[in-house]
Amino acid sequence: MALPSPNLDDRRFQQLVDEAKRFVQQRAPEWTDHNVSDPGVTLIETFAYMVDQLLYRLNRVPEKNYSAFLDLLGVRLFPPAAATAEVDFWLSAPQPETVLLRAGTEVSTLRTETEEAVVFSTAEDLPVVPSSLDRLVTVSAAGEQTDATARLADGVDVPCFQPRPQVGDAMLFALPVVVPRCILVVRLDSRVEGVGVDPRQPPLAWEVWDGARWIACETGSDTTGGLNRPGEVVVFVPAGQVASVVAGRRAGWLRCRVSAPEPGQPFYAESPTIRRAEVFTVGGTATVVHAQTVTDAPLGTSEGVAGQRFRLARPPVLLDGGPPVVEVAAGDGWERWTAVEHFGDSAPTDRHVVIDATTGEFAFPPAVREPDGGLHAFGAVPPKGAHLRVPHYRTGGGTAGNVARATITVLRSSVPYVARVDNREAARGGVDGETVENAKVRAPHLLRLQERAVTAGDFELIARQAAPSAARVRCAPAVAGEAGAVRVLVVPDAVADEGDRLRFEQLIPGEQVLSAIASALDERRLVGTRLVVQPPDYQGVTVVARLATRSPDGDRVREAALAALFRHLNPLRGGADGRGWPFGRAVQYGEVFAVLQQVAGVTAVEELRLFPADPITGRRGAPAERVDVAPDALVFSHQHQVVVAALPADGQR
């Protein structure tokens, strides 16, 4: 049982008034008018009100002591974390020279009448490097290389692959320089149409070399229909591209490879050909952070004593890029004071400072009086009269930065030759700062853990602290062949598209999140425990339903039904309680029926079928009354299909 917190004085306003009136009757019996209209009673009520406020503050002393004890234990509030996103900067036209986007370039969402703009800034410089096509080489699946540059220059049709294409055939474009994080347009002129593939889903993969392997590139619009007609392919080059030697030439190579077809995907019957090819740069992709950079922020003037504290005018301080430093004026220059977690290991001459990122407070080293009367300094003290500043720090963060895709569309900074910006994926990773109440709940767990991960709950708690942006964490038992291993399953937070629709790639945590959790757990695991940090498995579920409605707007009913399905079968916020679909819980026919029946405008659910589906390959299984989910897996909504039929006014067909 928890120790009860004492109520130092439980009297309230009316009790104080009644007690004062009884005291008046004893001391001044001639005062007989105790009605509220009497001026004396008004004074009594005024004093009672003031005493009630004092008692309220008095009863908060135990709460203050509790917070002071947490501070002695080293419990600190977690600062907010900033959301990040990948933003494409599109040039107004291909440029002959490199266009440099400086770090700190600001972009934002559109400001509306009800919502303020959410501002992001680039984390580092982005050079948008111009490109062209130097050489074209075709490579068969067996490794035979053919330089087709000369034939292409003569206007001769060049087969892209072998006469009967095979998986692994490729066409390589040599670029004069590498173009990491740039957006390329590959413009092709082809004469062959209809070679067996689906133009909307050709079995092609665009890749670049990163020094060890070919890595995939995302592609945008493709108007070539799988290299079958004149058009353009937009290719987003990842950051890891490096130069390599192919066919005796060192260049930045871009590869278009024939990939293995998915089940049911048409394949090439013959090779497409091209007679002209161009490559040019149309933009670049930069990482932006929901933060604003503050430079040369003044802290104040030192008084030359130990234990000084100064606060920034614009908290909080974001620490994801490393803690800021403090500079102290010294002569003609500035001395740097570095941030540490505590002063316990600081020598008297160390220039150290401790940062409270939530409040933006900078604490300088204290001095402790020894038993012999002397003082022991835990660090150097800035000289009296010296000016203090923070040369560079970032402020911002919070869940407001988790904006949906295609919403970062405003370029706030003036950048020559940049016409527009957009984000292909939603921003993620924004977390609000921790509240005091949450810290009080967390404190007993920290005392129990003692920086050790032993139980499943220990692993989950440490993982959540290491990556606050993770929406769900589950410590699962080892599977066959993983004796002595601990599996930590991580589900990232994600911003759903319109209609509560999550895409599968949004549910895969980034390498940075997985690495942060693995590093924190590795320091605290028991010796001999193997650690596996990974996303959970997902069981796709496809719902096919036919609904009846009397509503004249059947499309609205259909969209509402789809939104209800995506909302209910949601690994983050679905389930009966809205806290996310439980791990291992099967999808039942009856509950899906009930979800659809409750949709506004639905008169009847005439037909309902459930299909298990693979969210990666898209393959759908046989219909079932119940879709089982593995014990450590989550459900994922995969391509629901709903048909709405209108009923006559009398309900008869």
N, C-alpha and C positions, 0 to 999 in steps of 0.2 A: 504494500500500500504506500502511495506517495505521501510525504509529510505534508500536513495541511498548512496552507499559508495563513498566518494570523490576520484578522481584521482588527487593525489597531483602534478603531473607533467606528462602531456601526450605527451611530446616531444619524438621522436624516433631518431634513429641513423642518417638517412638521413637528417632529419630536423636540427639536431645539426651541421652536416657538412655544409649544406647550410647557416645556420646562421653564422657559423664561417667564411665562404668565404665572406659573405656580410660585416662582420666586418673588414676583411682584406682589402677589396676594399676601405673602409672609412679611415682606418688608414695608409695603405701602398699602395697607388694607383700605385706605380711603379712596384708592384708585379702583373704581368699580366698572368703568366703561372699557370692556375688552373687545369691543367690536372692531372689525377691520377698518372701519371708517375713522377710528380714533388715531390721531397723529402719533401717540406713543406706541400703539400697536404697529404702526407703519415702521417706526424705528426698530422695534423688536424683530420684525420680519426682515428688515434690511440686514441687521447684524446676523440673524440666523442664516440668511443666504450666504453671507461672507464666510461664516464659520463652516457651513456645509462645503464650500469650495476648498477651504483649508483641510478639512477632513479627507476630502477626495484626494488631495495631493499627499497627505500623510499616509494614506493607505497604498500609495504607489511606491513607498520606500522599499518594500520587499521586492517589487519588480525591478527597481533600480539596482538593488543589491544583486539580484539574479544576473542582470546584464553585466554588472561589474565582475562577478565571479566568472562569467563566460569570457570576459576580456582577459582575466588572469590566466585562464586555461588556453588562451591563444586562439579562441574562436573568432574568426573574422567573417564579415559578410562577403559573399561572392559578388564581385563587380559584374556589371552587365557585359554581355558578349555581343559583338557586332556581326550582323548578317553580311554575307558575301555573295556576289553574283558575278557571272561572266557576261559582259556587255560587249556587243559588236559595234564598232565605230565604222560607219560606211562613208567612203570617200565620195565626193561629188563627181569625180571622174578619175581614172587611173593617172597617177602622177609620175613624172620621170625621176624625181628625187625622193629620198626617204622623208616621210612625214613623221615627226616625233611628237607623241603625246606625252607630256610631262606627268610625273607622279603628282597627284593632287588635283587632276582634272575632274571637275564636278559634273555629275549627271543626276537626274532626279525623276521621280514620277510626276505626273501631271497634277497640278494643284486644282482642286475643285471648290465648289461653294461650301462643301461640308468637310473636306479633308485637306490638311496641309500637305505640301509636297514632301516626300521622303528623299533626302539628299544622300548621295553616295559619292565617293571620290576614288580615283584609281590608286592602287597600292604601289605601283612602280612605273617607271618609264616604259612606253610601248613604241618601238620603231616600226612603222608600217613601210616595209621594204618593197620597192618596185621589183617586178619579176617579168620574165619572158621565157620563151621556149628556145633552148639551144640545140637540143637533140631529142629524137624519138627512137626508142629501142623497144622491140617486141621480144618477149622471152616466153618460150614454151614451157609446159609443165615439166619437161625433162631437163630444162636448163639451157636450151639452145637459144643464143642471142642473135638478133638480126637488127642492124642499124638501118632504120628506114628514113633517116633525115633527108638524104639526097632525093629519094623517090617522092617524098612529101613536097620538097621544094620544086620538083618538076611537075607537080599537079597530078601525079599518078595515084590511083586508088591503092591504099595500103591496108592489107588485112590486119585487124587488131589482134587476132589470135590465130590458132591453127584452123585449117579448113573446117574441121569438126572440133569445135572448142572443147577443152577439157578443164576440169577444176585445177587451178594453179597457173593456167596461161595468164600472161600479164602484158600490159603496155606501160612503158616507163617514160616519163617526161623529165628531161634534164633541165633544171633551173640554174641560172648562172650563180646564184647565191642561195643560201638557206633562208627560209621565210617563216620562222617559228611564230606562232600566234597571229599569223596573217590570214586574210580571207582571199582565196584565189578564185578566179573564173577560168574554167577550161572551155574554150569555144571550139567546137568541132563542126566540120562539114562532112556529112556522110551521104552516100547514095543508096545504101541498102535499107530496106524496110521489111518488117515482118520476118524475123529469123527464128521464131519459135518462142521468144520470151514474152512475158507480160511487161509492156512498157512502164507500167506503174510500179512494178516490183522486179527489176532485173537482178540476176544473181551476180552482182558486182560489188567489190569492196575497194575503197580508195584508201591508200596507206602512204606513210612516209617512214624513212629510216631514222632510228634514234641512236644508232651506234651499236646496238646489240640485236635488234629485231625490227621487223616492220610493225608499226603501230597504226591503228585505225584512225581515220579522219571522219569527222561528222560531215555530212553533205546537206546542202540546202536544196534549192529548186534544181531539178534536172529536166530540161526540156528536150533532151536527146532521145528519150524513150529507150534507154539502155543502149546507147550508141547507134541507134537505128535511123536517126534523122538529124538534120542540122539543128544545132541548139547549143545550150550552155549548161555546164555543171558547176555549181557553187561548192567549193571545198574549203572547210575550216581546218587549217593546219594546226596541230597541237604544238605545245611548247618544246617538245623533245627532239625536234628535227635537227639532224647534223648532216654534214656533207659526207659522201661515200663515193667509192670508185666502182663504176659499172661500165662494162665494155671499154675499159681502158681510159675512162674519163671521170675526173673527180667533179662532182656537182651536188646540188641539192635535188634529190630524186623524189618524184611523186609517182606512185604506182597505182594503176587501175587493174585489179586482179579478178579473175573469174572465181567466185566463191562457190562452195557446195550449196546446192539448192535446198531450201526447206521442204518438208513434206508437202506435196501438191503444187510446188512452185515450178512453173515451166522453165525449161533450160534451152540454151542455144542449140539450134539445129545446124546453123552455119555461122561463120564469123562475120561480124559487121566490118565495114571498111570505112576509112576516112581519107579525104583528099586534101584537107587543110586543117591545121590546128594552131591555136593561139593560147597563151597563158598570160594572165596579167593580174595584178593585185588591185582589189577594190575596197580593202578595209583591213581592220585588225580586231582582235579580241583581247580585252583587258579585264583583269580581276578588279572589281570595285568593292569597296567596303562601306557599310553604313556608318560613316564617321566623318568628322571634319577635323582637319589638321590645324592646330594652333601653334604659332611660332612666337618665340621671344615673349613668353608669358611671365610677367613680373610676379615674384612671390612676396617681396617686402625687403626690409632692412634688418640686418642682424643686430641684436643687442649685446652680443659677445658672451652670452651665458649658455650653460648646458640645458638641454631639454627643450629647446625652442620648437615651436610648431607654426607652420604656415599653410595657408589654403589657397588653392587656385580659384579664380573667379568662375571658371566653367568646368565643374565636375560633371560626370565621373571621368576617370582616366582609363583608357583601354590598354590592357596589358598583353593582348594577343601578339603584338609585334615586338614585345620586349618592354621592360619598364623604362620610363624616361630618366634622364640624368638631370641633376641640378648643377648650375654653374654659379660660382661665387666670385664676385669681382675681386681681383688681386692685382694691384698695380695697373699695368697697361693691358692686362689680359684677363682671362677667366679660368678659374680652377674647377675641375669636374668632380662632383660628388656622386658616387654610384649608389644604386639602390640595393639593399640587402633585405632578407626576410626578418632578421632580428639583430640586435646589437650584442648578443651573447659572445660571439667570437671576434668582436672588433677590438683592435688595439687602440691605445690612446691617440695614436697619430693617424689612424685610418679615417679617410674622408668618406663616411657612410651616411646614408639616410634611409628611413623606412617610409614606404608609401602606403597610404590607405586609399586604394583606387576608387572606392565608392564615394567617399567624401572629397577626394582630391586633396587630402592633407599630407604634408611632408613633415615628418618628425626627425629632428636632429638628435645626435647621441646625448644620453643623460650622463650624470655623474652621481655616484653613490658614495656616501660617507662610510669610511671603514671604522672598525672598533677603536683604532688608535687616534681617530679624529681626522685622518687624512681623507682626501677625495680620490676615488678611482674613476677615471673617465673612460667611457666605452666608445670613444671616438673623438675626433677633432671637433672643435667648435669654430664656426665662422667668426672672423674678427668683428669687433664692434664697428657699426657703421657701414659694413660691406653690403652691397646690393646683391640680391639673389634673383635668379630667373630660371625658368625651364625653357631651354632653347627650342624644344620640339616635343609635342605630345598630341595624341588623338583623343577626341571626346565623342560620345554618341553611344550607339548600341541599343539593344532592346528588341522586343518582338515586333515593333513597328517596322523594322527593316525587312521582315520576311514577306516581301511583296510577291505577287504572282508574276508569271512570265508575261512578256510583252507589255509590261507596265512602265519600265524605265525607258522613257522615250524623249526626255528633255535634256538637251546639252546646255548646261549652265555656264560652262567656261567657253571662251572664244578660242576655237581651234581652227586654223586655216585648212581649207579643203575638206573638212568633215561636214557631210550633209545631214546625217541623221544617226541616231543610236537606238538600239533595242536589246532586250535580253531574251535569249532563247529558252532559258529555264528560270524557274522561280528562285529568288534569293533565299538563302537558308543559313541557319546557324545563329540567328538573333535570339538572345535570351535576356530577359529583364534582370536587374540586380536583385539579389536575395533580400527578403524582408527579415525584420528582427524576429517575428513569430516563427518563420521557417528555421532560423538559426537556433532558436530555443528547442525546436523539435529535433534538430540535427545533433545538438550537443551530446545527449545521452548515447547516441550511436557512436560518436567519436570516442567517448570515454570507454565504451565497450570494445571498439575495434583495436585501440592502441596501435594503429598503423599496421595491422596484420589482417590478411585475408585468409579466413579459415572456412567459414560456412558459406553457403550459397548467398545468403543475405549480405555477407561482407563483400563478396565480389560485386554484387549488384550496386551496393551503396558507393563503393569506391569508383566503380565505372561511371555512375551518374555524376559524381563530383568531378571526375576527370574530363567528362564531356557533357556539360549542361545542355548542349543542343540535341542530345539524343532523346527521342520521345519515349522509347521503351527499352529496358535492359532486362535480360533474363539469363540467369545462370543455369545451364542445362547439364544433366549428368553425361558422362562420357558414353559414346556409342561403341559398338564392337570394333576392336582394333585400336582403341584410344585409351588403353588402361593408364590410369594416373593422370589423365588430361581433364581439364576444366574448360567447358565451352561457354563462352559469354556471347550471347546473341544480342545484336544491337540493331534497333530500328530507328532511323533518323526521323526528325520532324520534317514535314513537307507541307507546302501550300498547294491545296488541290486546285485543279482547273475548274472552270465553270461547271456547275452541276455536281460538285463534290467528287469529281473524277480524279483519281490518282493514277499516274502512269507508273509502270513497273520500275523504271530506272530511278524514280524518285525515292523508292524504298530501299535503295542500296546505299549504305553509308560511305562517305568519302574516306580515302586513305588517311587523311589527317585525323579524322575522328577515331578510326580504328587504331592508329599508331598511338594517339594520346591515351586511350584506354589501356592498350597493351603495355605501355611504358609504366603507367601508374600501378597496374596490377602486378607487373613483373617485380617491382620493388617490394611488394608486400606479400607475395605468395609464399607458401611453405616450400622448403627445399625439396626438390624432386617432383614438384607439381608442374606438369606441362600445361601451357596456356594456349587456347585457341580462341581468338576474337574474330567474329565473322557475322554477317547478316543471317537471319533465320531462313529456313525454306518457306516458300509460299505455295499454297494450294489454290490454284485458280478455280473460280466458280463462274459459270455462265448461266444466267437465268433467261429462259425463253417463256414469254407469257403473252396471253391474249386477254385483253380487258374489255369490258363493256361499260359504256357511259351514256348518260343523257345530256351531258354538257355539249353545247354547240362548238366548243373549242377543244377538239380532240387532241390537237398537237400539244396544247398546254397540259392536258392530263397525261399524255405520254411522257413529256419532259419531267413532270412531277414524279411519275412512277419510276423513271430511270434514276432521278436524283435520290429517291427514297432507297432504292436498291444499292446505289453506290455509297450512300451514307450509312446504311446498316451493315453491309459487308465491307467494312473499312478497318484495316489493321491498326489505325491510329485513333480514330474516334467513333468506331462502330460498336456493335454489340448492344445488348439490352440496356446497359448503363451509360453508353456513350463514352466510355473510357478506352475503347479499343477492343477489337475482337480478341477473346481469350485464346491463349496458346492451346492448340490441340482440340479445340471445340468444334464438333461437326456442324455442318449446315443442314438444318432440317427443313423438309418440305412445308410443314405446318407454320413455322415462324416466318418464312418468306411469303407464304400465302397471307398471313396476318399483316405483314408490312404493306403489301400491295392493296389489301382490302381497306386499309386506313387512309390511303391517298385520297385527297379531296377530289371529288368528281368521279371516282370509280364506283360504278354500280355493282359490278360483279367481276370476279376473277374466273373467267370461263375455262382457261387452260393454263397450266403451269408445269414446266419441266426444268429440272436441274441437271447440269452437265459438269463433270469435273474437267478441268482444262489445265494445260501447261502454259504458264504465263510467258515462258521464254520462247517456245516453239509455236505456241498458238494451237497445238493439237487438242481436239476436244474428244472426250470419252463418251461412253454410252449414257443415256439418261438414267437417273437414279432418284429414289425418294430421299436419299441421304448421301451427302458428300462428306466422306471422312477426311479428317485433317490429322496429320501426324502429331504426336505429343508435343513436339517443339517447333511446330510450324504455325503459320498464320494464314488467314484467308485473304484472297485478293480478287476483286471484281474484274472479270475479264469479258468485255464485249457483250453486255446484256442486250437482249433483243425483246422489245415490247411492241405489240400491235394493239391499237385501240379501235374498237368498233362502236359506232353510234347506235343507240337504241331509239326506237320511236317514242313519242311522248307518252304513250300508254304502256310502254314496256314490252309490247308484243313484236315479234319478228315476222 
